Amino acid sequence: MSGTRIFLKNNPLKKKKVPAFAGMTGDAPRVGMEIPFPPVAAWAPFRGRRGFSLIEVLVALVVLSLVLGGVVKATGAQARNAADLEDRTMAHWVAMNCIVERRLLNFFPNPGTQFGEEQLGWRQWYWRATISDTPEPDIRRIEVAVFQDSARSQTPVAVLNGYLGKP
């Protein structure tokens, strides 16, 4: 076994080659120069620490999945609420337009129900206007319900009440 060198693990006499960096001057290590490996005592604070256990990693993953699940749920709910708010806003505008149109016609409508449709916001809206008497003979009450379907069978998206006076 002549010429064979045996190195033990964490051997303080083991030498390590370190490449030189460009621009270094003076006694900086150069390629081929050997500097001693740090003594074993320098590694003492890290002895016994091997990382996280499997249980710790699994607990962290469970906590992370719960947090991310909540974030995804909240984001989805916010997107649905934004779409519902847009629908209700558009339907309310349709109802206001219907009441204003009745006021601008300058005639006193008879009690009853009227149906119509209007396009607003690249969508077709369907409305039902119910005109009824009030205790005051020169004033009529109008209730406009706006729907998304032409059969007007679903719950209205918006309902608006107004009053029409005799011209």
Rosetta blueprint (number, residue, H / E / L):
1 M L
2 S L
3 G L
4 T L
5 R L
6 I L
7 F L
8 L L
9 K L
10 N L
11 N L
12 P L
13 L L
14 K L
15 K E
16 K E
17 K E
18 V L
19 P L
20 A L
21 F L
22 A L
23 G L
24 M L
25 T L
26 G L
27 D L
28 A L
29 P L
30 R L
31 V L
32 G L
33 M L
34 E E
35 I E
36 P E
37 F L
38 P L
39 P L
40 V H
41 A H
42 A H
43 W H
44 A H
45 P H
46 F H
47 R L
48 G L
49 R L
50 R L
51 G L
52 F L
53 S L
54 L H
55 I H
56 E H
57 V H
58 L H
59 V H
60 A H
61 L H
62 V H
63 V H
64 L H
65 S H
66 L H
67 V H
68 L H
69 G H
70 G H
71 V H
72 V H
73 K H
74 A H
75 T H
76 G H
77 A H
78 Q H
79 A H
80 R H
81 N H
82 A H
83 A H
84 D H
85 L H
86 E H
87 D H
88 R H
89 T H
90 M H
91 A H
92 H H
93 W H
94 V H
95 A H
96 M H
97 N H
98 C H
99 I H
100 V H
101 E H
102 R H
103 R H
104 L H
105 L L
106 N L
107 F L
108 F L
109 P L
110 N L
111 P L
112 G E
113 T E
114 Q E
115 F E
116 G E
117 E E
118 E E
119 Q E
120 L E
121 G L
122 W L
123 R E
124 Q E
125 W E
126 Y E
127 W E
128 R E
129 A E
130 T E
131 I E
132 S E
133 D E
134 T L
135 P L
136 E L
137 P L
138 D L
139 I E
140 R E
141 R E
142 I E
143 E E
144 V E
145 A E
146 V E
147 F E
148 Q L
149 D L
150 S L
151 A L
152 R L
153 S L
154 Q L
155 T L
156 P L
157 V L
158 A E
159 V E
160 L E
161 N E
162 G E
163 Y E
164 L E
165 G E
166 K L
167 P L
